[in-house]
C-alpha cells in the first residue's frame, strides 16, 4: 500500500476509478500513483497534473481508503509521481 503520509508529514488522500489510483498531499502538492497499465494516464499525470484535479472534481476519480494493490509500495511499482 502507498504510505498514508507524505514526506512533508501530512496525510495523503487517495482517489481512484478501479484501474487508476492516485494519492495526493494537499499541503505540498506531491502525488504518487499507479496507472494500472494505462500509459496515457501515466503520461497525463506527469505532464498535465492539473487534469487530475479536474477528474476528481467531475467525480471520475473518487475517494478511496486503501490501495487496491494491497502491498506496501516501493518506487519500482509506482507508475508515476512528483
DOLUM-612367 format. One line per field, with one value per residue (C-alpha): y, x, z. Coordinates in steps of 0.1 Angstrom, whole numbers. Layout:
BEGIN
c2	Y;...
c1	X;...
c3	Z;...
END
This chain:
BEGIN
c2	0;35;52;73;101;123;131;165;147;154;128;118;114;86;87;60;46;9;10;41;52;85;97;135;156;189;206;203;192;160;129;93;66;37;39;2;-3;28;46;76;82;80;105;128;127;136;162;178;172;198;174;151;177;181;143;145;175;156;126;104;97;90;88;55;45;17;8;-19;-33;-40;-44;-19;3;10;32;2;-4;32;42;80;106;141
c1	0;12;22;-7;17;38;74;63;44;9;-18;-21;-56;-64;-86;-93;-116;-110;-80;-61;-50;-35;-25;-23;-7;-27;-1;30;13;32;14;21;1;-4;-19;-29;-11;-26;3;-18;-30;6;18;-11;-4;32;28;-5;-12;-40;-61;-61;-79;-105;-111;-116;-140;-160;-161;-144;-118;-135;-121;-105;-93;-68;-47;-64;-29;-27;10;35;46;81;94;96;59;47;39;42;48;60
c3	0;-7;26;40;50;26;32;45;73;61;52;15;1;-23;-54;-80;-106;-103;-127;-119;-84;-72;-37;-32;-5;-4;17;-6;-38;-43;-56;-64;-80;-104;-138;-140;-173;-189;-205;-214;-178;-166;-192;-185;-147;-153;-180;-171;-133;-133;-152;-121;-101;-129;-129;-91;-94;-120;-98;-123;-97;-64;-28;-17;17;8;-22;-43;-48;-11;-8;5;-23;-35;-63;-87;-87;-87;-122;-118;-91;-84
END
